[in-house]
Amino acid sequence: MVRNPQQQSGESCLFNLVPWIIISLVLISVVVGVVASTWALPGEVLYPLKRLTEDTRLNLTRVPSQRIELEEEFDQERLDELEILRERSRSELVDFSAGLSQAKPDGDWLVGNIRVLVTPETQIVGQVNLGTYVTVLGTLQSEGNIIAQRIEPREFVFRDRLHSIVSNQWLVDGVTISIAPETAIHGTPAIGSTVEVRAVKLLDEQLLARSIEEIQP
């Protein structure tokens, strides 16, 4: 059977559209997956996609003040997820960040409003202090407590120009940080210098600098 030129042209156009149709379907599937993952909880299939989406948003956010706001938004999301899991009496591996208000010698800790059980197997990373925010990785039990696997300071790390120094309050690109006697300062930062800040959040929401390093141009 001999095909006329018009029929051949139509088939050629359809063949050329196939890759674009496939790409479009893949993109639609990704978008639908990302949207659906918004409500995913730890232990569910779409939860890794939710966390990957959050990491991507953080990596694309360069302004320190906006990045910190986004990190705090995600910290609150972890607490919201945890509350839902507790209401449903589910046992899952979870992580969350909140203020450490109690750390008894017997291992009975209070992080936010969550009872955290610290055992000899719990790994304490870095300097964990009362009155600061910490990040906990552990297993949520059905009764609502958490057996901690790892606890570490909740650090905010950012780099930008130092805008002002007023007593023990430094302003780095719109972010106010408190300086304490124990803050490690590397180099000789001055107004206009680019610095890298490592800070922890206190229970009153202030950021306390643990270290400030001057970045040489």
Order of alpha helices (4+ residues) and beta strands (2+ residues): alpha-alpha-alpha-beta-beta-beta-beta-beta-beta-beta-beta-beta-beta-beta-beta
